[in-house]
Amino acid sequence: MAEDSGMSNKKQEPRAWQRMLSGRRLDLLNPSPLDIEIEDIAHGLSFVARWNGQTLGEYPYSVAEHSVFVTELFTRLNPRIDPKWRLAALLHDAPEYVIGDMISPVKAAVGPDYEVLDDRLTAAVHQKFGLPAVIPTPVKRQIKRADHLSAWLEAVQIAGFSETEANQLFGAPVISDLPTRSLRPHAPMVVKGQFLEVFNDLMEKI
């Protein structure tokens, strides 16, 4: 038997990068801010469905549409907030453009690995756009407040939850915090345009 050259014993390293429409190759395990483009984020998030797609409407309710709404709620709750923190609100789910949106039970089942990926990508996104890798706790708390308010409205209006169920999951909202808004999912490319419009407006103010 011929001696094995050893080449067949070499295990190929698993691919850890994602190719973007921009042509960038983003390493998910060690993401570089240089490989992050806002067009890729906006495009990806516009096609990622919240609630695993279990929402009413002609289109899925995307993470991009949710992000724009959270930014609106965050600004409404904090009208004098620095625009850079409004940008942080817009980008609060940015990593999901490559790792997807998992509902909470799935995240719990996956364990800490998902959170590690999320944290690394968040830090890279923040560095790309001039934000601190870790958002100050008071600001993060207010973004989470807006996030939960958005989730409550989504749950009740388009995801089939009763108000009682939504209260148990996200906390009962303060009535004065609720906007007079009927949520209706829009086409992905429309939402992408809205996301980029908000982003560009904030970047001009920072």
N, C-alpha and C positions, 0 to 999 in steps of 0.2 A: 504494500500500500504506500502510495506516495505520501511524503511528509506534508502535513497541512502547513500552508504558508502563514496561517494565523489570521488572514484577512477575513475568513468566514466567521471567526469567533468574535470579531469586533461588533459590538452592538451600536447601531445607529442611534444617535441622540434624538429624542423626540422633538419634533418641531414645536417651538414655543413662540413663533411669531405669526402675526396676522398681516396679510397684505391688504392695504387700503386702496380705495379708488384713486387717491392722490398719487399712488405709487410707493408710498412709505411702507416700510416693514416694521411693525411695532412689536418689539420683544415683550411679551406679556409678563415674563418673569423678572425682567430688568428693563423696564420701559424708560426710554430716553425722551426728554421734552422735545428734542430735535425731530422726532418722528411723529409728533402730534400736530394735527392740523384741525382747525375748527370746522372746516368743510366736512372732514371725515366724521367728526363727532356729531355734527348736525344731521348728516345723512344717516348715519347708523342709528342714532336715537329716534329718528323719525320712522324707522321701520321696526323698532323694538316695541312690542305690545306689553302694556301693563296688564295685570290681572290674568296673565297667561292667555290673553285674547278673549277672556270671558266677559265681554262688555257689549252693551247694546249699541247699535249704529251700523252704518254702512262700512265704516272703517274701524280698525282697532284703535283704542286710545293709547297713543304712543308715549314713550318716556319723554320725547322732545316736547310734546304738548303739555304733559304734566310739568316739565321743568319750567316752561314759560309761565304756566299758571302759578306755580310755587313762587316764582320771582315776583309776580304781580301781588300775591297775597303777602309775601315777605315785605314788600315795599309799602303796602297798605298798612301793615301792622307796625312798620318802622319807617315812617315817611321821611325822616331826616337822616336816614342811614347813609353812610359813605357808599358811593356807587360800586366800589370794589367788593363790598359785601353783597351787593345785589348780584354782581357777577358770580360770586361764590354760590349764591342761591341758584342761579341759572345752571351752574356746572355741578350741582350737588350729586347728580346721578351720572355724570359724564363717563365714568368707567364702564357703564353698561353698554356703551357703543361697541365694545369688544367682548365683554363677558356676559352680556345679556341681563335681563331683569328676572331674578328669582323671587318667587313669593316667599314670605317668611318661613313657612314650614320646610321648604326645600333648603333654604339657607341653614336652618338649624340642623338638618340631616347631613348636609355637606360638611359642616363644621368650620373650624377656623381657617381652612385653606382659602375659602372664598373671600373672607375678610382680609387676608394677607394680600391677595391679588388686588382687591378693591383699594386698599390703602396705598399700595405702590403706584397704581395707576392714578389715583387721586393726587398724590404728591407730584407726579410728573406733569399732570394737567395743570395743576396750580403753578408750578414753576414756569411752565410754558407761557402762562398768561399773567405772570407777575403777582400771584397770590402766595401767601405763606403755605407751606406744605401742610401745616396743621392750623385750622381755623380757630380763633379764640373761642373759648367755651361759651361766653355769653352770646356771641354771634351764631355759633353752631346751634345753640339752644333755640334761638329765634327761627333759624332755618328749619329746624325739626318741627317747631310749632306750625309753621306754614305748610310743611310737608304733611303733617298729620291732618291738618285742616283740609288740604287738597284730597288726601286719601279718604277722609270721611265723606266729602261731597261726591267723589267718584264712586265710592261704595254704595251710597244711597241712590244716586241719580242714574248710574249706568252699569253697575256691577251686581244689582239684584239683592243687595243687603237691606235689611230693615234698619231703622234708626237705632233700635235697641242693640242689634248685632254690631253696628258701626261704633256705637258708644263703648261697647265692651272691648273692641279691638284698638280703637284710636283715641278714646276718651271723648266725652260729650263736649261739643264745641261751645264756646261762648257765643250767644246769639248775635251780639254786635260784631263778631268777627266774620260772620257768614256773609259773603257777597251775594247780591241778587243776580245769580248767574245760573243758567241752565247749560250743563255740559253737553256738548255734541262733538264727537270725534270727527276730525277732518282728514283729508287726504294727506298722505305722507309728504309729498313735495310742497304742499301748502304750508304744513307745519314746519318743514325744514326752512322755508323762507321766513316764517315768523321767528323761529329760533335765531337765525342769523341776523335778522333785523334788530332784535333785542340785544344780541351780543355786540354788534357794531355800534349801537347807540351807547351802550355802557362803556365800551372801550374808548369812545370819544370823550367821555366824561371823567375817566380815571386819570 
